[in-house]
């Protein structure tokens, strides 16, 4: 039993140790990809101080040029592509995706390092767009106003707080974890 507990603790601590928080300066000043890609990226802090974490929801505004997003790459999924014949695939209107995700909020699934030594490096986020493969270049998206931090509404905060309370009552989280999450959520409740 002690061995199982020890292995579990080591596994958990190994996972935590392999998490990486990246800051804009680290990415901007990197000369090699290996300088910034050591562990799984779990958080990115942008030049203006905006923190993006895996699981965070970011607000997607409208395309800066009115038609398509300049900071995003939006592709159809393999399943969608298989559903179309070759002619339909060639003539597919990718602007449809832009119109469907504008003014929504999407969850960050993972982070990707883009670029090379010559062009410089940047961070992009893979977003959980149902039925879409969406990747957004974070710094550029913030700069041109296509994305922003999602500000939780009072109603969303109440729903989340009730969910956290249910988790505590079910024993999924401790009362300390609940109180910590409650302190964050109360800021949004009016």
PALO-486327 format. One line per 3 residues: number of its first residue (from 1); for each residue y, x, z of C-alpha. Coordinates in nm, 3 decimals, padded with zeros to 5 digits. Example, Ala and Ser with C-alpha at 12.3 -4.5 7.8 and 13.67 -1.06 7.14 Angstrom:
% PALO-486327
1	-00.450 01.230 00.780; -00.106 01.367 00.714;
***
This chain:
% PALO-486327
1	00.000 00.000 00.000; 00.238 00.284 00.087; 00.168 00.447 -00.251;
4	00.250 00.125 -00.437; 00.572 00.086 -00.241; 00.668 00.449 -00.303;
7	00.599 00.421 -00.679; 00.802 00.098 -00.694; 01.098 00.256 -00.515;
10	01.080 00.563 -00.741; 01.068 00.343 -01.051; 01.368 00.140 -00.940;
13	01.570 00.446 -00.846; 01.472 00.611 -01.176; 01.606 00.308 -01.362;
16	01.933 00.316 -01.171; 01.968 00.690 -01.229; 01.918 00.638 -01.604;
19	02.209 00.393 -01.625; 02.530 00.531 -01.770; 02.892 00.427 -01.742;
22	03.099 00.562 -02.029; 03.475 00.590 -02.038; 03.697 00.600 -02.344;
25	03.801 00.961 -02.279; 03.439 01.080 -02.270; 03.368 00.921 -02.607;
28	03.695 01.032 -02.766; 03.658 01.394 -02.653; 03.288 01.429 -02.739;
31	03.197 01.699 -02.991; 02.830 01.599 -03.015; 02.649 01.269 -02.979;
34	02.426 01.426 -02.714; 02.731 01.471 -02.488; 02.767 01.094 -02.454;
37	02.419 00.961 -02.520; 02.221 01.082 -02.220; 02.102 00.756 -02.068;
40	02.109 00.386 -02.144; 02.473 00.276 -02.151; 02.523 -00.009 -01.907;
43	02.904 -00.017 -01.892; 03.193 00.095 -02.107; 03.551 00.127 -01.984;
46	03.800 00.106 -02.270; 04.124 00.295 -02.318; 04.324 00.008 -02.165;
49	04.089 -00.012 -01.866; 03.891 -00.318 -01.975; 03.536 -00.295 -01.840;
52	03.250 -00.416 -02.057; 02.903 -00.441 -01.899; 02.570 -00.551 -02.038;
55	02.548 -00.922 -01.969; 02.927 -00.973 -01.967; 03.066 -01.248 -02.183;
58	03.353 -01.154 -02.411; 03.594 -01.390 -02.579; 03.587 -01.388 -02.957;
61	03.925 -01.489 -03.096; 03.993 -01.557 -03.462; 03.964 -01.305 -03.747;
64	04.278 -01.091 -03.768; 04.314 -01.152 -04.142; 04.224 -01.520 -04.122;
67	03.893 -01.493 -04.312; 03.656 -01.228 -04.178; 03.648 -01.014 -03.867;
70	03.767 -00.657 -03.923; 03.616 -00.525 -03.599; 03.274 -00.688 -03.640;
73	02.967 -00.650 -03.849; 02.791 -00.982 -03.881; 02.453 -00.996 -04.050;
76	02.199 -01.268 -04.094; 01.875 -01.226 -03.908; 01.554 -01.135 -04.088;
79	01.433 -01.491 -04.033; 01.744 -01.630 -04.203; 01.709 -01.386 -04.494;
82	01.345 -01.482 -04.546; 01.445 -01.849 -04.566; 01.667 -01.781 -04.869;
85	01.555 -01.697 -05.221; 01.696 -01.387 -05.397; 01.970 -01.579 -05.580;
88	02.084 -01.755 -05.262; 02.077 -01.422 -05.079; 02.301 -01.256 -05.341;
91	02.553 -01.543 -05.330; 02.550 -01.600 -04.955; 02.896 -01.655 -04.802;
94	02.916 -01.423 -04.499; 03.252 -01.578 -04.409; 03.050 -01.873 -04.276;
97	02.952 -01.657 -03.980; 03.314 -01.572 -03.906; 03.406 -01.937 -03.901;
100	03.117 -02.025 -03.668; 03.183 -01.759 -03.402; 03.565 -01.771 -03.398;
103	03.701 -01.902 -03.067; 03.368 -01.864 -02.886; 03.234 -01.638 -02.614;
106	02.930 -01.416 -02.662; 02.722 -01.207 -02.425; 02.688 -00.828 -02.457;
109	02.323 -00.730 -02.516; 02.360 -00.352 -02.553; 02.592 -00.070 -02.652;
112	02.570 00.161 -02.952; 02.738 00.494 -03.020; 02.888 00.508 -03.369;
115	03.036 00.790 -03.573; 02.982 01.162 -03.608; 03.149 01.492 -03.524;
118	03.377 01.477 -03.828; 03.500 01.117 -03.788; 03.475 01.106 -03.410;
121	03.269 00.876 -03.195; 03.324 00.519 -03.079; 03.134 00.252 -02.889;
124	03.021 -00.080 -03.032; 02.857 -00.370 -02.852; 02.567 -00.573 -02.984;
127	02.639 -00.936 -02.906; 02.403 -01.222 -02.843; 02.510 -01.448 -03.127;
130	02.247 -01.714 -03.163; 02.108 -01.679 -03.515; 02.332 -01.382 -03.594;
133	02.318 -01.005 -03.557; 02.671 -00.925 -03.441; 02.813 -00.586 -03.358;
136	03.175 -00.534 -03.251; 03.369 -00.208 -03.238; 03.522 -00.254 -02.893;
139	03.839 -00.043 -02.907; 03.936 -00.169 -03.252; 03.855 -00.530 -03.161;
142	04.082 -00.508 -02.856; 04.356 -00.333 -03.054; 04.379 -00.600 -03.324;
145	04.318 -00.893 -03.090; 03.986 -01.014 -03.229; 03.819 -00.981 -02.888;
148	03.932 -00.992 -02.529; 03.800 -01.021 -02.181; 03.655 -01.358 -02.105;
151	03.855 -01.515 -01.828; 03.630 -01.748 -01.639; 03.760 -02.102 -01.598;
154	03.763 -02.273 -01.261; 03.481 -02.502 -01.373; 03.268 -02.211 -01.496;
157	03.322 -02.030 -01.166; 03.215 -02.339 -00.969; 02.897 -02.377 -01.175;
160	02.816 -02.008 -01.129; 02.889 -02.024 -00.755; 02.655 -02.322 -00.714;
163	02.388 -02.134 -00.906; 02.430 -01.830 -00.680; 02.403 -02.052 -00.371;
166	02.081 -02.204 -00.506; 01.943 -01.853 -00.560; 02.026 -01.761 -00.202;
169	01.867 -02.078 -00.066; 01.552 -02.007 -00.268; 01.539 -01.653 -00.133;
172	01.598 -01.491 -00.471; 01.909 -01.312 -00.346; 02.020 -01.217 00.005;
175	02.314 -01.371 00.186; 02.499 -01.040 00.146; 02.448 -01.051 -00.231;
178	02.562 -01.414 -00.234; 02.876 -01.334 -00.032; 02.960 -01.048 -00.267;
181	02.922 -01.269 -00.575; 03.111 -01.550 -00.402; 03.407 -01.317 -00.333;
184	03.428 -01.239 -00.708; 03.394 -01.601 -00.821; 03.643 -01.750 -00.573;
187	03.920 -01.560 -00.755; 03.878 -01.795 -01.051; 03.855 -02.125 -00.860;
190	04.177 -02.325 -00.841;
***
